Amino acid sequence: MVRQPGDEWHCGEVLHAFDGRGVVRVYEYVEGAVLLERLDPGTSLATLALNGRDEEATQILADVIRQMPHRHQSLKAFATVQDWGKGFERYLVSDDKQISIDLVEQGQWSSPDNCSD
């Protein structure tokens, strides 16, 4: 359960739109809370990678992403990774210098808008 609106506030709606394709199935949701199916065995990809099975974890992640629909009508109201990537440009033109320019430019170069499909 999420107590205040933020990125996770609509997670139930977002996950429900994928209808179990590449993501956990949603049983019920309201803003700020979602009831999900239990996944078994539930081994995290991070655990695989940290145990020397990084290639296997990467392949699993790629397979999951491949199953997810790329465009879904009901998801248009939500920010995309491309939307988040635009934050690099906003940061570069701001007066905020808490993060090194080199690091921000590296992140910008790696953002989805600059990667080929």
The first five atom37 places (N, CA, C, CB, O) and aatype in JSON, in Angstrom:
{
  "aatype": [12, 19, 1, 5, 14, 7, 3, 6, 17, 8, 4, 7, 6, 19, 10, 8, 0, 13, 3, 7, 1, 7, 19, 19, 1, 19, 18, 6, 18, 19, 6, 7, 0, 19, 10, 10, 6, 1, 10, 3, 14, 7, 16, 15, 10, 0, 16, 10, 0, 10, 2, 7, 1, 3, 6, 6, 0, 16, 5, 9, 10, 0, 3, 19, 9, 1, 5, 12, 14, 8, 1, 8, 5, 15, 10, 11, 0, 13, 0, 16, 19, 5, 3, 17, 7, 11, 7, 13, 6, 1, 18, 10, 19, 15, 3, 3, 11, 5, 9, 15, 9, 3, 10, 19, 6, 5, 7, 5, 17, 15, 15, 14, 3, 2, 4, 15, 3],
  "atom_mask": [
    [1, 1, 1, 1, 1],
    [1, 1, 1, 1, 1],
    [1, 1, 1, 1, 1],
    [1, 1, 1, 1, 1],
    [1, 1, 1, 1, 1],
    [1, 1, 1, 0, 1],
    [1, 1, 1, 1, 1],
    [1, 1, 1, 1, 1],
    [1, 1, 1, 1, 1],
    [1, 1, 1, 1, 1],
    [1, 1, 1, 1, 1],
    [1, 1, 1, 0, 1],
    [1, 1, 1, 1, 1],
    [1, 1, 1, 1, 1],
    [1, 1, 1, 1, 1],
    [1, 1, 1, 1, 1],
    [1, 1, 1, 1, 1],
    [1, 1, 1, 1, 1],
    [1, 1, 1, 1, 1],
    [1, 1, 1, 0, 1],
    [1, 1, 1, 1, 1],
    [1, 1, 1, 0, 1],
    [1, 1, 1, 1, 1],
    [1, 1, 1, 1, 1],
    [1, 1, 1, 1, 1],
    [1, 1, 1, 1, 1],
    [1, 1, 1, 1, 1],
    [1, 1, 1, 1, 1],
    [1, 1, 1, 1, 1],
    [1, 1, 1, 1, 1],
    [1, 1, 1, 1, 1],
    [1, 1, 1, 0, 1],
    [1, 1, 1, 1, 1],
    [1, 1, 1, 1, 1],
    [1, 1, 1, 1, 1],
    [1, 1, 1, 1, 1],
    [1, 1, 1, 1, 1],
    [1, 1, 1, 1, 1],
    [1, 1, 1, 1, 1],
    [1, 1, 1, 1, 1],
    [1, 1, 1, 1, 1],
    [1, 1, 1, 0, 1],
    [1, 1, 1, 1, 1],
    [1, 1, 1, 1, 1],
    [1, 1, 1, 1, 1],
    [1, 1, 1, 1, 1],
    [1, 1, 1, 1, 1],
    [1, 1, 1, 1, 1],
    [1, 1, 1, 1, 1],
    [1, 1, 1, 1, 1],
    [1, 1, 1, 1, 1],
    [1, 1, 1, 0, 1],
    [1, 1, 1, 1, 1],
    [1, 1, 1, 1, 1],
    [1, 1, 1, 1, 1],
    [1, 1, 1, 1, 1],
    [1, 1, 1, 1, 1],
    [1, 1, 1, 1, 1],
    [1, 1, 1, 1, 1],
    [1, 1, 1, 1, 1],
    [1, 1, 1, 1, 1],
    [1, 1, 1, 1, 1],
    [1, 1, 1, 1, 1],
    [1, 1, 1, 1, 1],
    [1, 1, 1, 1, 1],
    [1, 1, 1, 1, 1],
    [1, 1, 1, 1, 1],
    [1, 1, 1, 1, 1],
    [1, 1, 1, 1, 1],
    [1, 1, 1, 1, 1],
    [1, 1, 1, 1, 1],
    [1, 1, 1, 1, 1],
    [1, 1, 1, 1, 1],
    [1, 1, 1, 1, 1],
    [1, 1, 1, 1, 1],
    [1, 1, 1, 1, 1],
    [1, 1, 1, 1, 1],
    [1, 1, 1, 1, 1],
    [1, 1, 1, 1, 1],
    [1, 1, 1, 1, 1],
    [1, 1, 1, 1, 1],
    [1, 1, 1, 1, 1],
    [1, 1, 1, 1, 1],
    [1, 1, 1, 1, 1],
    [1, 1, 1, 0, 1],
    [1, 1, 1, 1, 1],
    [1, 1, 1, 0, 1],
    [1, 1, 1, 1, 1],
    [1, 1, 1, 1, 1],
    [1, 1, 1, 1, 1],
    [1, 1, 1, 1, 1],
    [1, 1, 1, 1, 1],
    [1, 1, 1, 1, 1],
    [1, 1, 1, 1, 1],
    [1, 1, 1, 1, 1],
    [1, 1, 1, 1, 1],
    [1, 1, 1, 1, 1],
    [1, 1, 1, 1, 1],
    [1, 1, 1, 1, 1],
    [1, 1, 1, 1, 1],
    [1, 1, 1, 1, 1],
    [1, 1, 1, 1, 1],
    [1, 1, 1, 1, 1],
    [1, 1, 1, 1, 1],
    [1, 1, 1, 1, 1],
    [1, 1, 1, 1, 1],
    [1, 1, 1, 0, 1],
    [1, 1, 1, 1, 1],
    [1, 1, 1, 1, 1],
    [1, 1, 1, 1, 1],
    [1, 1, 1, 1, 1],
    [1, 1, 1, 1, 1],
    [1, 1, 1, 1, 1],
    [1, 1, 1, 1, 1],
    [1, 1, 1, 1, 1],
    [1, 1, 1, 1, 1],
    [1, 1, 1, 1, 1]
  ],
  "atom_positions": [
    [[0.84, -1.17, 0.0], [0.0, 0.0, 0.0], [0.89, 1.24, 0.0], [-0.96, -0.01, 1.21], [1.89, 1.29, 0.72]],
    [[0.54, 2.23, -0.8], [1.25, 3.49, -0.89], [0.41, 4.54, -0.15], [1.5, 3.91, -2.38], [-0.78, 4.66, -0.4]],
    [[1.03, 5.28, 0.73], [0.27, 6.22, 1.57], [0.06, 7.59, 0.93], [0.98, 6.4, 2.88], [-0.89, 8.29, 1.27]],
    [[0.95, 7.99, 0.01], [0.82, 9.3, -0.63], [1.0, 9.14, -2.14], [1.86, 10.31, -0.06], [1.78, 8.29, -2.58]],
    [[0.29, 9.95, -2.92], [0.46, 9.87, -4.38], [1.91, 10.06, -4.79], [-0.42, 10.91, -5.07], [2.62, 10.91, -4.25]],
    [[2.33, 9.28, -5.74], [3.67, 9.35, -6.31], [3.73, 8.39, -7.49], [0.0, 0.0, 0.0], [2.69, 8.02, -8.03]],
    [[4.93, 7.99, -7.89], [5.08, 7.1, -9.05], [4.32, 5.79, -8.89], [6.55, 6.81, -9.28], [3.81, 5.25, -9.88]],
    [[4.24, 5.27, -7.66], [3.6, 3.97, -7.44], [2.09, 4.06, -7.23], [4.23, 3.3, -6.26], [1.43, 3.03, -7.17]],
    [[1.54, 5.25, -7.13], [0.14, 5.44, -6.78], [-0.81, 4.69, -7.73], [-0.2, 6.93, -6.8], [-1.83, 4.17, -7.29]],
    [[-0.47, 4.64, -9.0], [-1.31, 4.0, -10.01], [-0.74, 2.66, -10.48], [-1.49, 4.92, -11.2], [-1.08, 2.2, -11.57]],
    [[0.11, 2.04, -9.67], [0.76, 0.8, -10.12], [-0.25, -0.3, -10.44], [1.73, 0.3, -9.05], [-0.03, -1.09, -11.36]],
    [[-1.34, -0.37, -9.71], [-2.35, -1.38, -9.99], [-2.94, -1.21, -11.37], [0.0, 0.0, 0.0], [-3.11, -2.19, -12.11]],
    [[-3.26, 0.02, -11.73], [-3.82, 0.3, -13.05], [-2.81, -0.03, -14.16], [-4.23, 1.78, -13.15], [-3.18, -0.6, -15.18]],
    [[-1.55, 0.34, -13.93], [-0.52, 0.07, -14.93], [-0.31, -1.43, -15.1], [0.81, 0.75, -14.53], [-0.32, -1.93, -16.22]],
    [[-0.13, -2.16, -14.0], [0.08, -3.6, -14.09], [-1.14, -4.3, -14.7], [0.38, -4.17, -12.71], [-0.99, -5.24, -15.48]],
    [[-2.33, -3.85, -14.34], [-3.56, -4.45, -14.87], [-3.62, -4.31, -16.4], [-4.8, -3.78, -14.23], [-4.12, -5.2, -17.09]],
    [[-3.13, -3.21, -16.93], [-3.17, -2.98, -18.38], [-2.34, -4.01, -19.14], [-2.66, -1.56, -18.7], [-2.64, -4.3, -20.29]],
    [[-1.3, -4.57, -18.51], [-0.48, -5.58, -19.18], [-1.13, -6.96, -19.15], [0.9, -5.65, -18.52], [-0.69, -7.87, -19.85]],
    [[-2.18, -7.12, -18.34], [-2.98, -8.35, -18.3], [-2.11, -9.6, -18.12], [-3.8, -8.47, -19.57], [-2.37, -10.63, -18.75]],
    [[-1.1, -9.51, -17.27], [-0.26, -10.67, -16.99], [0.78, -10.99, -18.04], [0.0, 0.0, 0.0], [1.51, -11.97, -17.89]],
    [[0.88, -10.21, -19.1], [1.87, -10.47, -20.15], [3.19, -9.83, -19.74], [1.4, -9.92, -21.53], [3.39, -8.62, -19.92]],
    [[4.08, -10.64, -19.2], [5.39, -10.17, -18.78], [5.42, -9.61, -17.36], [0.0, 0.0, 0.0], [6.49, -9.32, -16.85]],
    [[4.28, -9.47, -16.74], [4.22, -8.94, -15.38], [3.25, -9.77, -14.54], [3.79, -7.44, -15.39], [2.48, -10.57, -15.07]],
    [[3.31, -9.57, -13.26], [2.43, -10.26, -12.33], [0.97, -9.89, -12.63], [2.79, -9.91, -10.87], [0.69, -8.78, -13.06]],
    [[0.05, -10.82, -12.41], [-1.38, -10.55, -12.61], [-1.94, -9.77, -11.44], [-2.17, -11.87, -12.8], [-1.52, -9.94, -10.29]],
    [[-2.88, -8.91, -11.75], [-3.53, -8.07, -10.75], [-4.92, -8.65, -10.47], [-3.63, -6.58, -11.22], [-5.7, -8.88, -11.39]],
    [[-5.22, -8.89, -9.19], [-6.56, -9.36, -8.81], [-7.5, -8.18, -8.6], [-6.5, -10.23, -7.54], [-8.61, -8.17, -9.13]],
    [[-7.06, -7.21, -7.84], [-7.86, -6.0, -7.59], [-6.92, -4.85, -7.34], [-8.83, -6.2, -6.39], [-5.77, -5.03, -6.92]],
    [[-7.42, -3.63, -7.6], [-6.61, -2.46, -7.28], [-7.5, -1.25, -7.04], [-5.61, -2.16, -8.41], [-8.62, -1.16, -7.56]],
    [[-6.99, -0.34, -6.25], [-7.52, 1.01, -6.05], [-6.31, 1.91, -6.01], [-8.41, 1.13, -4.72], [-5.18, 1.42, -5.91]],
    [[-6.51, 3.2, -6.09], [-5.36, 4.11, -6.04], [-4.59, 3.87, -4.75], [-5.82, 5.6, -6.14], [-5.16, 3.93, -3.66]],
    [[-3.3, 3.61, -4.9], [-2.44, 3.44, -3.74], [-2.34, 2.02, -3.2], [0.0, 0.0, 0.0], [-1.55, 1.77, -2.29]],
    [[-3.12, 1.08, -3.73], [-3.06, -0.3, -3.24], [-3.38, -1.27, -4.37], [-4.03, -0.5, -2.06], [-4.19, -0.98, -5.25]],
    [[-2.74, -2.43, -4.32], [-2.97, -3.44, -5.36], [-2.81, -4.83, -4.74], [-1.99, -3.25, -6.56], [-1.93, -5.05, -3.91]],
    [[-3.67, -5.75, -5.14], [-3.59, -7.15, -4.72], [-3.08, -7.94, -5.92], [-4.99, -7.69, -4.22], [-3.72, -7.99, -6.96]],
    [[-1.9, -8.55, -5.75], [-1.23, -9.24, -6.85], [-1.22, -10.75, -6.63], [0.2, -8.73, -7.0], [-1.33, -11.23, -5.5]],
    [[-1.08, -11.49, -7.73], [-0.9, -12.93, -7.61], [0.46, -13.2, -6.96], [-1.01, -13.63, -8.99], [1.38, -12.38, -7.05]],
    [[0.57, -14.34, -6.32], [1.83, -14.74, -5.72], [2.68, -15.41, -6.79], [1.6, -15.7, -4.5], [2.22, -16.29, -7.52]],
    [[3.93, -14.99, -6.88], [4.85, -15.58, -7.84], [5.74, -16.6, -7.14], [5.7, -14.5, -8.53], [6.26, -16.34, -6.05]],
    [[5.91, -17.75, -7.77], [6.71, -18.8, -7.17], [7.61, -19.36, -8.25], [5.83, -19.91, -6.54], [7.06, -19.77, -9.27]],
    [[8.91, -19.42, -8.15], [9.65, -19.39, -6.92], [9.95, -17.99, -6.39], [10.91, -20.12, -7.11], [10.27, -17.84, -5.21]],
    [[9.87, -16.99, -7.21], [10.07, -15.64, -6.72], [11.52, -15.26, -6.49], [0.0, 0.0, 0.0], [11.79, -14.35, -5.7]],
    [[12.45, -15.9, -7.15], [13.86, -15.55, -7.03], [14.11, -14.24, -7.77], [14.77, -16.68, -7.58], [13.74, -14.11, -8.93]],
    [[14.72, -13.29, -7.1], [14.95, -11.99, -7.74], [16.09, -12.08, -8.75], [15.25, -10.92, -6.69], [17.01, -12.88, -8.6]],
    [[16.02, -11.25, -9.77], [17.08, -11.19, -10.76], [18.37, -10.69, -10.13], [16.68, -10.29, -11.93], [19.46, -11.1, -10.53]],
    [[18.25, -9.8, -9.16], [19.44, -9.3, -8.47], [20.17, -10.45, -7.78], [19.06, -8.2, -7.44], [21.4, -10.51, -7.8]],
    [[19.42, -11.36, -7.16], [20.04, -12.51, -6.5], [20.78, -13.38, -7.51], [18.97, -13.34, -5.77], [21.9, -13.82, -7.24]],
    [[20.17, -13.62, -8.67], [20.85, -14.38, -9.71], [22.16, -13.7, -10.11], [19.94, -14.55, -10.94], [23.21, -14.33, -10.16]],
    [[22.08, -12.4, -10.39], [23.26, -11.65, -10.85], [24.36, -11.66, -9.79], [22.87, -10.21, -11.2], [25.53, -11.85, -10.12]],
    [[23.99, -11.44, -8.54], [24.98, -11.41, -7.46], [25.61, -12.78, -7.2], [24.33, -10.9, -6.19], [26.67, -12.87, -6.58]],
    [[24.95, -13.83, -7.67], [25.48, -15.18, -7.51], [26.18, -15.68, -8.78], [24.36, -16.15, -7.14], [26.31, -16.88, -8.99]],
    [[26.63, -14.73, -9.62], [27.4, -15.1, -10.79], [26.58, -15.55, -11.98], [0.0, 0.0, 0.0], [27.13, -16.12, -12.92]],
    [[25.28, -15.3, -11.96], [24.4, -15.74, -13.05], [23.82, -14.53, -13.77], [23.26, -16.65, -12.51], [22.63, -14.5, -14.11]],
    [[24.65, -13.53, -14.01], [24.22, -12.28, -14.62], [23.65, -12.48, -16.02], [25.37, -11.3, -14.67], [22.64, -11.87, -16.37]],
    [[24.28, -13.33, -16.83], [23.77, -13.55, -18.18], [22.38, -14.17, -18.15], [24.73, -14.45, -18.96], [21.52, -13.82, -18.95]],
    [[22.16, -15.09, -17.22], [20.84, -15.72, -17.08], [19.81, -14.68, -16.65], [20.88, -16.89, -16.06], [18.7, -14.64, -17.19]],
    [[20.17, -13.83, -15.7], [19.25, -12.78, -15.23], [18.92, -11.82, -16.36], [19.86, -12.02, -14.04], [17.77, -11.4, -16.51]],
    [[19.91, -11.46, -17.15], [19.7, -10.54, -18.27], [18.78, -11.17, -19.31], [21.04, -10.16, -18.91], [17.92, -10.49, -19.86]],
    [[18.96, -12.46, -19.59], [18.11, -13.15, -20.55], [16.66, -13.21, -20.07], [18.63, -14.56, -20.82], [15.73, -13.02, -20.85]],
    [[16.48, -13.48, -18.77], [15.13, -13.52, -18.21], [14.47, -12.16, -18.35], [15.17, -13.96, -16.71], [13.31, -12.06, -18.75]],
    [[15.2, -11.11, -18.01], [14.66, -9.75, -18.12], [14.28, -9.43, -19.56], [15.69, -8.72, -17.61], [13.21, -8.87, -19.81]],
    [[15.14, -9.79, -20.5], [14.83, -9.54, -21.92], [13.58, -10.31, -22.35], [16.02, -9.94, -22.81], [12.76, -9.77, -23.1]],
    [[13.44, -11.55, -21.89], [12.24, -12.35, -22.23], [10.98, -11.72, -21.66], [12.39, -13.78, -21.7], [9.95, -11.69, -22.33]],
    [[11.06, -11.21, -20.44], [9.9, -10.57, -19.8], [9.51, -9.31, -20.57], [10.21, -10.22, -18.33], [8.33, -9.11, -20.87]],
    [[10.48, -8.48, -20.9], [10.21, -7.25, -21.64], [9.59, -7.57, -22.99], [11.49, -6.42, -21.82], [8.69, -6.87, -23.45]],
    [[10.08, -8.62, -23.64], [9.56, -9.02, -24.95], [8.07, -9.4, -24.87], [10.38, -10.2, -25.52], [7.33, -9.18, -25.83]],
    [[7.64, -9.95, -23.75], [6.24, -10.35, -23.57], [5.31, -9.16, -23.33], [6.12, -11.32, -22.41], [4.11, -9.25, -23.59]],
    [[5.85, -8.08, -22.84], [5.03, -6.92, -22.49], [4.6, -6.17, -23.75], [5.8, -5.97, -21.54], [5.42, -5.94, -24.64]],
    [[3.33, -5.8, -23.83], [2.9, -5.0, -25.0], [3.63, -3.66, -24.98], [1.35, -4.79, -24.99], [3.82, -3.06, -23.92]],
    [[4.03, -3.2, -26.15], [4.8, -1.96, -26.23], [3.93, -0.71, -26.1], [5.55, -1.9, -27.53], [4.37, 0.29, -25.55]],
    [[2.74, -0.77, -26.58], [1.83, 0.38, -26.51], [0.48, -0.12, -26.02], [1.7, 1.1, -27.89], [-0.05, -1.1, -26.54]],
    [[-0.04, 0.52, -25.06], [-1.35, 0.13, -24.55], [-2.17, 1.39, -24.37], [-1.25, -0.68, -23.21], [-1.72, 2.33, -23.71]],
    [[-3.34, 1.43, -24.94], [-4.19, 2.62, -24.94], [-4.38, 3.22, -23.56], [-5.54, 2.27, -25.53], [-4.27, 4.44, -23.39]],
    [[-4.65, 2.39, -22.55], [-4.96, 2.92, -21.22], [-3.73, 3.46, -20.5], [-5.6, 1.85, -20.38], [-3.87, 4.09, -19.45]],
    [[-2.53, 3.23, -21.03], [-1.31, 3.69, -20.36], [-0.85, 5.07, -20.85], [-0.21, 2.69, -20.57], [0.15, 5.59, -20.36]],
    [[-1.55, 5.67, -21.79], [-1.12, 6.95, -22.34], [-1.06, 8.06, -21.32], [-2.03, 7.35, -23.45], [-0.33, 9.03, -21.51]],
    [[-1.81, 7.96, -20.23], [-1.85, 9.01, -19.21], [-0.63, 8.98, -18.29], [-3.11, 8.89, -18.38], [-0.45, 9.89, -17.49]],
    [[0.21, 7.95, -18.39], [1.33, 7.8, -17.47], [2.64, 8.17, -18.13], [1.39, 6.38, -16.95], [2.8, 8.05, -19.35]],
    [[3.58, 8.61, -17.32], [4.92, 8.97, -17.81], [5.62, 7.72, -18.34], [5.76, 9.63, -16.68], [5.5, 6.63, -17.78]],
    [[6.34, 7.9, -19.42], [7.12, 6.81, -20.01], [8.59, 6.98, -19.64], [6.95, 6.78, -21.55], [8.98, 8.01, -19.08]],
    [[9.37, 5.99, -19.94], [10.81, 6.09, -19.73], [11.37, 7.24, -20.57], [11.52, 4.74, -20.08], [12.29, 7.94, -20.15]],
    [[10.8, 7.43, -21.77], [11.24, 8.54, -22.61], [10.95, 9.88, -21.93], [10.55, 8.48, -23.99], [11.76, 10.8, -21.99]],
    [[9.79, 9.98, -21.27], [9.46, 11.21, -20.53], [10.49, 11.46, -19.45], [8.05, 11.12, -19.92], [10.97, 12.58, -19.28]],
    [[10.84, 10.41, -18.7], [11.84, 10.56, -17.64], [13.2, 10.97, -18.22], [11.98, 9.24, -16.84], [13.92, 11.76, -17.63]],
    [[13.52, 10.41, -19.4], [14.8, 10.73, -20.04], [14.94, 12.2, -20.38], [0.0, 0.0, 0.0], [16.06, 12.72, -20.45]],
    [[13.83, 12.89, -20.6], [13.87, 14.32, -20.91], [14.39, 15.14, -19.73], [12.49, 14.82, -21.32], [14.77, 16.29, -19.89]],
    [[14.39, 14.54, -18.56], [14.9, 15.22, -17.37], [16.38, 15.55, -17.47], [0.0, 0.0, 0.0], [16.85, 16.48, -16.82]],
    [[17.13, 14.78, -18.27], [18.56, 15.07, -18.44], [18.75, 16.46, -19.05], [19.23, 14.0, -19.31], [19.56, 17.25, -18.57]],
    [[18.0, 16.73, -20.12], [18.1, 18.04, -20.78], [17.67, 19.15, -19.84], [17.25, 18.07, -22.07], [18.33, 20.2, -19.77]],
    [[16.58, 18.94, -19.12], [16.13, 19.96, -18.16], [17.21, 20.23, -17.1], [14.82, 19.51, -17.47], [17.43, 21.38, -16.72]],
    [[17.86, 19.18, -16.65], [18.91, 19.36, -15.64], [20.09, 20.13, -16.23], [19.37, 18.0, -15.1], [20.64, 21.02, -15.57]],
    [[20.49, 19.8, -17.45], [21.65, 20.46, -18.06], [21.44, 21.96, -18.25], [21.95, 19.82, -19.4], [22.41, 22.72, -18.19]],
    [[20.21, 22.4, -18.48], [19.96, 23.83, -18.67], [19.6, 24.54, -17.36], [18.84, 24.04, -19.69], [19.38, 25.75, -17.34]],
    [[19.54, 23.78, -16.27], [19.23, 24.38, -14.97], [20.51, 24.9, -14.33], [18.52, 23.36, -14.04], [21.62, 24.66, -14.82]],
    [[20.35, 25.61, -13.23], [21.5, 26.09, -12.47], [21.97, 25.07, -11.43], [21.16, 27.4, -11.78], [22.95, 25.32, -10.72]],
    [[21.29, 23.95, -11.33], [21.63, 22.92, -10.35], [22.9, 22.2, -10.79], [20.45, 21.9, -10.18], [22.95, 21.69, -11.91]],
    [[23.91, 22.16, -9.94], [25.18, 21.51, -10.29], [25.54, 20.44, -9.26], [26.31, 22.56, -10.38], [26.73, 20.15, -9.06]],
    [[24.54, 19.84, -8.61], [24.81, 18.82, -7.59], [25.36, 17.53, -8.22], [23.54, 18.51, -6.81], [26.07, 16.77, -7.57]],
    [[25.02, 17.3, -9.48], [25.49, 16.12, -10.2], [26.44, 16.59, -11.29], [24.29, 15.29, -10.81], [26.16, 17.58, -11.98]],
    [[27.57, 15.9, -11.45], [28.55, 16.34, -12.44], [27.94, 16.34, -13.84], [29.81, 15.43, -12.4], [27.16, 15.45, -14.19]],
    [[28.31, 17.34, -14.62], [27.81, 17.47, -15.99], [28.16, 16.22, -16.8], [28.39, 18.73, -16.67], [27.34, 15.74, -17.58]],
    [[29.39, 15.69, -16.62], [29.8, 14.48, -17.35], [28.86, 13.31, -17.08], [31.23, 14.09, -16.97], [28.49, 12.58, -17.99]],
    [[28.47, 13.14, -15.81], [27.58, 12.04, -15.45], [26.19, 12.23, -16.05], [27.48, 11.92, -13.93], [25.58, 11.28, -16.54]],
    [[25.68, 13.47, -16.02], [24.36, 13.75, -16.59], [24.4, 13.53, -18.1], [23.91, 15.2, -16.27], [23.47, 12.95, -18.66]],
    [[25.45, 13.98, -18.76], [25.56, 13.78, -20.21], [25.67, 12.31, -20.56], [26.77, 14.54, -20.76], [25.13, 11.87, -21.57]],
    [[26.37, 11.54, -19.73], [26.46, 10.09, -19.96], [25.09, 9.46, -19.83], [27.46, 9.44, -18.97], [24.72, 8.61, -20.64]],
    [[24.33, 9.85, -18.83], [22.97, 9.35, -18.66], [22.08, 9.75, -19.81], [0.0, 0.0, 0.0], [21.26, 8.95, -20.27]],
    [[22.22, 10.98, -20.27], [21.43, 11.47, -21.39], [21.75, 10.66, -22.65], [21.69, 12.97, -21.63], [20.84, 10.31, -23.41]],
    [[23.0, 10.38, -22.87], [23.4, 9.62, -24.05], [22.82, 8.22, -24.0], [24.93, 9.56, -24.15], [22.52, 7.64, -25.04]],
    [[22.66, 7.66, -22.78], [22.16, 6.3, -22.63], [20.64, 6.23, -22.54], [22.76, 5.67, -21.4], [20.07, 5.14, -22.45]],
    [[19.96, 7.38, -22.55], [18.51, 7.39, -22.37], [17.82, 6.78, -23.59], [17.99, 8.84, -22.14], [18.41, 6.72, -24.67]],
    [[16.57, 6.31, -23.41], [15.84, 5.61, -24.49], [15.71, 6.42, -25.77], [14.48, 5.24, -24.0], [15.67, 5.84, -26.86]],
    [[15.64, 7.74, -25.69], [15.5, 8.54, -26.9], [16.74, 8.48, -27.77], [15.19, 9.97, -26.55], [16.69, 8.77, -28.97]],
    [[17.87, 8.12, -27.17], [19.14, 8.11, -27.9], [19.61, 6.7, -28.22], [20.19, 8.82, -27.11], [20.71, 6.53, -28.75]],
    [[18.82, 5.7, -27.91], [19.19, 4.31, -28.2], [18.33, 3.81, -29.35], [19.01, 3.4, -26.93], [17.15, 4.13, -29.45]],
    [[18.95, 3.01, -30.21], [18.16, 2.46, -31.33], [17.35, 1.28, -30.84], [19.09, 2.03, -32.5], [17.75, 0.57, -29.91]],
    [[16.2, 1.06, -31.48], [15.32, -0.07, -31.11], [15.82, -1.37, -31.67], [13.91, 0.16, -31.58], [15.21, -2.41, -31.45]]
  ]
}
